[in-house]
Amino acid sequence: MSDTQRLRLQALARIVRKEIELLKGTDARLFHEPLTLEMLGNLTAHADLSDRIEAYASRFARLQDTLGDKLIPAWLRSLEEPPGAMIDNLNRAERLGMLASVDEWLGLRQLRNQMVHEYIEDPTTLAHALQMAHAKLCILIDTAEAILHDLQSRGHIAAA
Protein backbone atom coordinates (compact mmCIF):
# COMPACT_ATOMS: atom_id res chain seq x y z
CA MET A 1 0.00 0.00 0.00
CA SER A 2 1.34 3.40 -0.94
CA ASP A 3 1.83 6.22 1.55
CA THR A 4 -0.82 8.19 -0.32
CA GLN A 5 -3.35 5.37 0.12
CA ARG A 6 -2.49 5.03 3.81
CA LEU A 7 -2.87 8.78 4.38
CA ARG A 8 -6.21 8.73 2.56
CA LEU A 9 -7.46 5.86 4.73
CA GLN A 10 -6.33 7.64 7.89
CA ALA A 11 -8.11 10.83 6.84
CA LEU A 12 -11.28 8.89 5.99
CA ALA A 13 -11.14 7.12 9.34
CA ARG A 14 -10.97 10.46 11.17
CA ILE A 15 -13.85 11.84 9.10
CA VAL A 16 -16.05 8.76 9.59
CA ARG A 17 -15.42 8.68 13.33
CA LYS A 18 -16.37 12.36 13.59
CA GLU A 19 -19.47 11.87 11.44
CA ILE A 20 -20.58 8.98 13.66
CA GLU A 21 -20.18 11.04 16.83
CA LEU A 22 -22.05 14.02 15.38
CA LEU A 23 -24.86 11.81 14.11
CA LYS A 24 -25.17 10.01 17.45
CA GLY A 25 -25.44 13.36 19.23
CA THR A 26 -28.09 14.64 16.82
CA ASP A 27 -29.96 11.34 17.12
CA ALA A 28 -30.03 11.69 20.91
CA ARG A 29 -31.28 15.28 20.72
CA LEU A 30 -33.93 14.55 18.09
CA PHE A 31 -35.37 11.44 19.73
CA HIS A 32 -35.19 12.49 23.38
CA GLU A 33 -38.97 12.97 23.24
CA PRO A 34 -41.64 11.45 20.99
CA LEU A 35 -42.15 13.11 17.61
CA THR A 36 -45.83 13.71 16.93
CA LEU A 37 -47.52 14.19 13.58
CA GLU A 38 -48.81 17.51 14.85
CA MET A 39 -45.27 18.73 15.50
CA LEU A 40 -43.99 17.39 12.19
CA GLY A 41 -46.94 18.87 10.33
CA ASN A 42 -46.17 22.35 11.62
CA LEU A 43 -42.39 22.66 11.51
CA THR A 44 -42.60 26.40 10.96
CA ALA A 45 -43.91 26.70 14.53
CA HIS A 46 -41.18 24.38 15.83
CA ALA A 47 -37.98 25.96 14.50
CA ASP A 48 -35.72 24.06 16.88
CA LEU A 49 -37.26 20.73 15.87
CA SER A 50 -36.97 21.68 12.22
CA ASP A 51 -33.28 22.44 12.71
CA ARG A 52 -32.68 19.11 14.47
CA ILE A 53 -34.46 17.22 11.68
CA GLU A 54 -32.41 19.04 9.07
CA ALA A 55 -29.18 18.25 10.94
CA TYR A 56 -30.20 14.62 11.42
CA ALA A 57 -31.12 14.08 7.76
CA SER A 58 -27.95 15.81 6.61
CA ARG A 59 -25.66 13.87 8.93
CA PHE A 60 -27.37 10.57 8.17
CA ALA A 61 -26.97 11.20 4.44
CA ARG A 62 -23.39 12.39 4.83
CA LEU A 63 -22.33 9.28 6.76
CA GLN A 64 -24.00 6.98 4.26
CA ASP A 65 -22.40 8.88 1.36
CA THR A 66 -18.96 8.89 2.97
CA LEU A 67 -19.15 5.16 3.59
CA GLY A 68 -20.55 4.20 0.20
CA ASP A 69 -18.66 6.65 -1.99
CA LYS A 70 -15.33 6.88 -0.18
CA LEU A 71 -14.55 4.49 2.67
CA ILE A 72 -15.77 1.23 1.14
CA PRO A 73 -13.93 1.82 -2.18
CA ALA A 74 -10.75 2.87 -0.33
CA TRP A 75 -11.02 -0.19 1.93
CA LEU A 76 -11.45 -2.46 -1.11
CA ARG A 77 -8.34 -0.92 -2.69
CA SER A 78 -6.46 -1.65 0.55
CA LEU A 79 -7.43 -5.30 0.02
CA GLU A 80 -6.10 -5.02 -3.54
CA GLU A 81 -9.61 -5.42 -4.90
CA PRO A 82 -10.54 -2.84 -7.51
CA PRO A 83 -13.70 -0.98 -6.54
CA GLY A 84 -16.57 -0.94 -8.99
CA ALA A 85 -20.10 0.35 -9.08
CA MET A 86 -21.57 1.07 -5.65
CA ILE A 87 -23.86 -1.98 -5.72
CA ASP A 88 -20.88 -4.21 -6.53
CA ASN A 89 -18.87 -2.64 -3.70
CA LEU A 90 -21.75 -3.15 -1.28
CA ASN A 91 -22.10 -6.78 -2.36
CA ARG A 92 -18.38 -7.35 -1.75
CA ALA A 93 -18.60 -5.66 1.64
CA GLU A 94 -21.51 -7.96 2.51
CA ARG A 95 -19.65 -11.07 1.31
CA LEU A 96 -16.60 -10.06 3.35
CA GLY A 97 -18.71 -9.59 6.50
CA MET A 98 -18.49 -5.80 6.79
CA LEU A 99 -22.09 -5.09 5.80
CA ALA A 100 -24.99 -7.04 7.23
CA SER A 101 -27.31 -6.63 4.25
CA VAL A 102 -27.15 -4.81 0.92
CA ASP A 103 -30.96 -4.75 0.86
CA GLU A 104 -31.07 -2.97 4.22
CA TRP A 105 -28.43 -0.49 3.00
CA LEU A 106 -30.53 0.27 -0.06
CA GLY A 107 -33.57 0.67 2.20
CA LEU A 108 -31.63 3.24 4.20
CA ARG A 109 -30.96 5.08 0.96
CA GLN A 110 -34.70 5.34 0.40
CA LEU A 111 -35.21 6.63 3.95
CA ARG A 112 -32.47 9.18 3.34
CA ASN A 113 -34.29 10.43 0.26
CA GLN A 114 -37.59 10.63 2.14
CA MET A 115 -36.02 12.63 4.95
CA VAL A 116 -34.28 15.00 2.59
CA HIS A 117 -36.79 15.47 -0.24
CA GLU A 118 -40.30 14.58 0.86
CA TYR A 119 -40.61 15.83 4.41
CA ILE A 120 -42.03 19.26 3.59
CA GLU A 121 -45.15 17.79 1.95
CA ASP A 122 -46.05 14.80 4.09
CA PRO A 123 -45.51 14.65 7.86
CA THR A 124 -46.54 10.96 7.90
CA THR A 125 -43.77 10.08 5.45
CA LEU A 126 -41.31 12.15 7.46
CA ALA A 127 -42.34 10.50 10.74
CA HIS A 128 -41.95 7.03 9.26
CA ALA A 129 -38.59 7.84 7.65
CA LEU A 130 -37.21 9.39 10.85
CA GLN A 131 -38.37 6.51 13.05
CA MET A 132 -36.97 3.89 10.66
CA ALA A 133 -33.66 5.76 10.28
CA HIS A 134 -33.41 5.99 14.07
CA ALA A 135 -34.17 2.27 14.47
CA LYS A 136 -31.69 1.24 11.77
CA LEU A 137 -28.92 3.73 12.44
CA CYS A 138 -26.87 0.84 13.79
CA ILE A 139 -26.53 -0.52 10.24
CA LEU A 140 -24.46 2.48 9.17
CA ILE A 141 -22.50 2.63 12.40
CA ASP A 142 -21.83 -1.12 12.53
CA THR A 143 -20.65 -1.11 8.90
CA ALA A 144 -18.32 1.82 9.52
CA GLU A 145 -16.93 0.30 12.70
CA ALA A 146 -16.39 -3.10 11.07
CA ILE A 147 -14.41 -1.56 8.22
CA LEU A 148 -12.43 0.68 10.57
CA HIS A 149 -11.65 -2.32 12.77
CA ASP A 150 -10.52 -4.31 9.74
CA LEU A 151 -8.28 -1.47 8.56
CA GLN A 152 -6.89 -1.12 12.07
CA SER A 153 -6.19 -4.85 12.39
CA ARG A 154 -4.24 -4.70 9.13
CA GLY A 155 -2.18 -1.78 10.40
CA HIS A 156 -3.55 0.66 7.82
CA ILE A 157 -5.00 3.09 10.38
CA ALA A 158 -4.34 3.86 14.03
CA ALA A 159 -6.72 3.04 16.85
CA ALA A 160 -9.23 5.74 17.75
Secondary structure, 3 states (H helix, E strand, C coil): CCHHHHHHHHHHHHHHHHHHHHHHHHHHHHCCCCCCHHHHHCHHHCHHHHHHHHHHHHHHHHHHHHHHHHHHHHHHHHCCCCCCCHHHHHHHHHHCCCCCCHHHHHHHHHHHHHHHHHCCCCHHHHHHHHHHHHHHHHHHHHHHHHHHHHHHHCCCCCCC
